[in-house]
Amino acid sequence: MLTTQDTASRDDVRAGIVAAATRLLREKGANAVTTRAVAQAAGVQAPTIYRLFGDKDGLIDAVAEHVMASYVSGKSIAADAATGDPVADLRSGWRAHVEFGLTNPELYALIATRGSGAPSPATVAGLDVLRRRVRRLAAAGLLRVDEERALLMIHSAGNGTVLTLLGMPTDQRDLGLGEAMLEAVLTSILATTPATPDTTTNAVAVTFATVLPDLPGLTDAERALMAEWLHRSLTHPT
């Protein structure tokens, strides 16, 4: 049984390994973050890394969370506290994402080269923030597509924009690409401008789907069936 002192010692070792990996990432790039190099930099044996993180993916996840902690936290606070224009909030989040990616290119490379297909916890946290932003758009009647489609379109376009820009020489980057891609996505997913409610069938259906879980007088089975009907209608080609 682990004592409090043992737990503290384990946490200290783990933090030291993450710090060492982060230094390697910043000073030598993503390719330098190997299990052997990190172990040497942290002054531990390689098995210690496997014991604490499971595998290299686990270590990469921990480094990503460490580097992105303040960034994701800031996004979460902004998303939770936002009370103004949901489109403006989405624009702000997009710009922060692109800026962070260009500022931390090696972290993006690290996440992109993870061995498993599962997203990193940091990516999942960012998606949760984005999902809340998209929900606000849907609740305002501003989406012409369902929430999941909007979420995936924004997420894919944002990551693609960052990776495309990072693949260009710094002095040749088209810094207007981010705004152009954002406008293209918004044109595809938004039903109307924030000032004018949209009453088209899709916009009404998307908005109704956001309040479906809170409708009184329905069983869980009835809500599930209604959600299935709405999803089928929204995804059916016109």
HELIX and SHEET records of a PDB file:
HELIX    1   1 THR A    4  LYS A   28  1                                  25    
HELIX    2   2 ALA A   30  ALA A   32  5                                   3    
HELIX    3   3 THR A   35  ALA A   42  1                                   8    
HELIX    4   4 ALA A   46  PHE A   53  1                                   8    
HELIX    5   5 LYS A   56  ALA A   81  1                                  26    
HELIX    6   6 PRO A   86  THR A  103  1                                  18    
HELIX    7   7 PRO A  105  ALA A  112  1                                   8    
HELIX    8   8 PRO A  121  ALA A  139  1                                  19    
HELIX    9   9 GLU A  147  LEU A  166  1                                  20    
HELIX   10  10 THR A  170  GLN A  172  5                                   3    
HELIX   11  11 LEU A  177  ILE A  189  1                                  13    
HELIX   12  12 THR A  201  VAL A  211  1                                  11    
HELIX   13  13 LEU A  212  ASP A  214  5                                   3    
HELIX   14  14 ASP A  220  THR A  235  1                                  16    
END                                                                             
